Structures are given as C-alpha cells and as structure tokens.
Amino acid sequence: QVQLVESGGGLVQAGGSLSLSCAASGRTFSTYAMAWFRQAPGKEREFVARIWWSSGSRYYADSVSGRFTISRDNAKSTVYLQMNSLKPEDTAVYYCALETKISGNYDYWGQGTQVTVSS
C-alpha cells in the first residue's frame, strides 16, 4: 500500500553533516505524519524526529534537537533529515516511518539506512 525508500546514509566524521531522504510511494493520501527513528547496535529503536504532514510542524528528541532538522516536500511525498554536528553516538540504522490518519500508528517503515559517525 505504501512503500518507503530511504537514501543518503553513509560514513561521516564527527562534526560533519549528512542528509537523509525518504520517498513515499503508493497510497500516501492518508499520511498524517512522518518520522525518523534510529537503532544503534544493541539498543532499542529510538525516536529522532517527527513532522506533521499538513502543517509542517516539527518535534525532535532532546538528543538531536538543535542539530537535526526534519523537513518534507509534499509534492514529492518525501521527508528529509538534515543531520549536522554529528557525534559518534549518532551512529545507527536510521528508519523513516509513516503514520496514517486511519490507524494513528506508524504502519509503514523504510528499509533503514546505515549512518556511521567516526571519531
């Protein structure tokens, strides 16, 4: 029904920047919000940032606030995550997720993209 395709992951040095993209396709008309999560090795999946699709309002985890910026392109059904001042602890697999108006849950997830921050 909905497919999420992520891109932009890679290796970056501490203090550097990286930008992730996640393009949604399929039945995206019921999109309520999109978000980024991450999962570091041996850790639980962690919320990173959220953007309400209609308003563009944003919300961030404290750990990334001031460093990361989530944005969206409504026409392209794409969400972005601009990551600045990266730290080694930001190393994780980053996932985008889509919350539908129908369910109120994150029903769709991307495949994940690896972000590695070296010291």
One Martini backbone bead per residue (centre of mass of N, CA, C, O) as a GRO file, in nm:
protein
  119
    1GLN     BB    1   0.060   0.061  -0.024
    2VAL     BB    2   0.334   0.153   0.118
    3GLN     BB    3   0.648   0.302   0.027
    4LEU     BB    4   0.985   0.319   0.160
    5VAL     BB    5   1.270   0.517   0.048
    6GLU     BB    6   1.602   0.528   0.128
    7SER     BB    7   1.865   0.783   0.159
    8GLY     BB    8   2.216   0.894   0.253
    9GLY     BB    9   2.388   0.712   0.376
   10GLY     BB   10   2.694   0.680   0.587
   11LEU     BB   11   3.014   0.816   0.618
   12VAL     BB   12   3.120   1.022   0.901
   13GLN     BB   13   3.257   1.271   1.064
   14ALA     BB   14   3.290   1.424   1.331
   15GLY     BB   15   3.096   1.725   1.275
   16GLY     BB   16   2.939   1.650   1.049
   17SER     BB   17   2.732   1.586   0.758
   18LEU     BB   18   2.391   1.468   0.682
   19SER     BB   19   2.151   1.346   0.433
   20LEU     BB   20   1.820   1.235   0.436
   21SER     BB   21   1.593   1.022   0.251
   22CYS     BB   22   1.222   0.977   0.202
   23ALA     BB   23   1.022   0.797  -0.018
   24ALA     BB   24   0.684   0.797  -0.098
   25SER     BB   25   0.458   0.538  -0.203
   26GLY     BB   26   0.139   0.519  -0.310
   27ARG     BB   27  -0.090   0.537  -0.044
   28THR     BB   28  -0.049   0.875   0.078
   29PHE     BB   29  -0.326   1.028   0.154
   30SER     BB   30  -0.313   0.932   0.481
   31THR     BB   31  -0.106   1.120   0.581
   32TYR     BB   32   0.002   1.259   0.898
   33ALA     BB   33   0.300   1.144   0.948
   34MET     BB   34   0.655   1.175   0.982
   35ALA     BB   35   0.952   0.978   1.067
   36TRP     BB   36   1.242   0.932   1.272
   37PHE     BB   37   1.455   0.657   1.334
   38ARG     BB   38   1.675   0.465   1.557
   39GLN     BB   39   1.939   0.196   1.562
   40ALA     BB   40   2.156   0.076   1.768
   41PRO     BB   41   2.370  -0.131   1.876
   42GLY     BB   42   2.189  -0.297   2.125
   43LYS     BB   43   1.934  -0.122   2.074
   44GLU     BB   44   1.665   0.050   2.076
   45ARG     BB   45   1.434   0.206   1.926
   46GLU     BB   46   1.454   0.558   1.830
   47PHE     BB   47   1.349   0.862   1.851
   48VAL     BB   48   1.396   1.170   1.655
   49ALA     BB   49   1.162   1.268   1.435
   50ARG     BB   50   0.882   1.491   1.351
   51ILE     BB   51   0.619   1.540   1.092
   52TRP     BB   52   0.359   1.719   0.999
   53TRP     BB   53   0.219   1.718   0.695
   54SER     BB   54   0.035   1.974   0.676
   55SER     BB   55   0.196   2.190   0.869
   56GLY     BB   56   0.515   2.119   0.948
   57SER     BB   57   0.547   2.035   1.214
   58ARG     BB   58   0.790   1.988   1.481
   59TYR     BB   59   0.979   1.713   1.639
   60TYR     BB   60   1.226   1.640   1.899
   61ALA     BB   61   1.474   1.499   2.027
   62ASP     BB   62   1.696   1.596   2.258
   63SER     BB   63   1.957   1.465   2.123
   64VAL     BB   64   1.894   1.650   1.835
   65SER     BB   65   1.841   1.918   1.916
   66GLY     BB   66   1.989   2.162   1.696
   67ARG     BB   67   2.107   1.945   1.467
   68PHE     BB   68   1.836   1.856   1.353
   69THR     BB   69   1.634   1.838   1.040
   70ILE     BB   70   1.303   1.830   0.951
   71SER     BB   71   1.147   1.761   0.631
   72ARG     BB   72   0.920   1.847   0.350
   73ASP     BB   73   0.772   1.721   0.035
   74ASN     BB   74   0.463   1.703  -0.076
   75ALA     BB   75   0.489   1.648  -0.384
   76LYS     BB   76   0.709   1.401  -0.321
   77SER     BB   77   0.672   1.244  -0.059
   78THR     BB   78   0.916   1.373   0.123
   79VAL     BB   79   1.164   1.308   0.365
   80TYR     BB   80   1.395   1.478   0.581
   81LEU     BB   81   1.743   1.461   0.720
   82GLN     BB   82   1.932   1.695   0.879
   83MET     BB   83   2.274   1.640   0.979
   84ASN     BB   84   2.448   1.790   1.239
   85SER     BB   85   2.697   1.757   1.443
   86LEU     BB   86   2.813   1.482   1.455
   87LYS     BB   87   2.812   1.182   1.646
   88PRO     BB   88   2.894   0.873   1.740
   89GLU     BB   89   2.604   0.830   1.882
   90ASP     BB   90   2.455   0.847   1.590
   91THR     BB   91   2.505   0.569   1.537
   92ALA     BB   92   2.290   0.410   1.293
   93VAL     BB   93   1.987   0.298   1.201
   94TYR     BB   94   1.777   0.460   0.975
   95TYR     BB   95   1.424   0.532   0.998
   96CYS     BB   96   1.133   0.556   0.829
   97ALA     BB   97   0.794   0.682   0.898
   98LEU     BB   98   0.431   0.622   0.873
   99GLU     BB   99   0.143   0.798   0.957
  100THR     BB  100  -0.193   0.741   0.977
  101LYS     BB  101  -0.519   0.848   0.996
  102ILE     BB  102  -0.652   0.575   1.047
  103SER     BB  103  -0.457   0.444   1.284
  104GLY     BB  104  -0.218   0.616   1.440
  105ASN     BB  105   0.023   0.462   1.313
  106TYR     BB  106   0.326   0.307   1.228
  107ASP     BB  107   0.281   0.122   0.936
  108TYR     BB  108   0.542   0.240   0.790
  109TRP     BB  109   0.866   0.127   0.666
  110GLY     BB  110   1.175   0.137   0.610
  111GLN     BB  111   1.485  -0.028   0.554
  112GLY     BB  112   1.717   0.143   0.606
  113THR     BB  113   2.008   0.346   0.708
  114GLN     BB  114   2.341   0.384   0.737
  115VAL     BB  115   2.504   0.553   1.014
  116THR     BB  116   2.846   0.665   1.038
  117VAL     BB  117   3.041   0.790   1.314
  118SER     BB  118   3.351   0.914   1.338
  119SER     BB  119   3.639   1.004   1.555
   0.00000   0.00000   0.00000
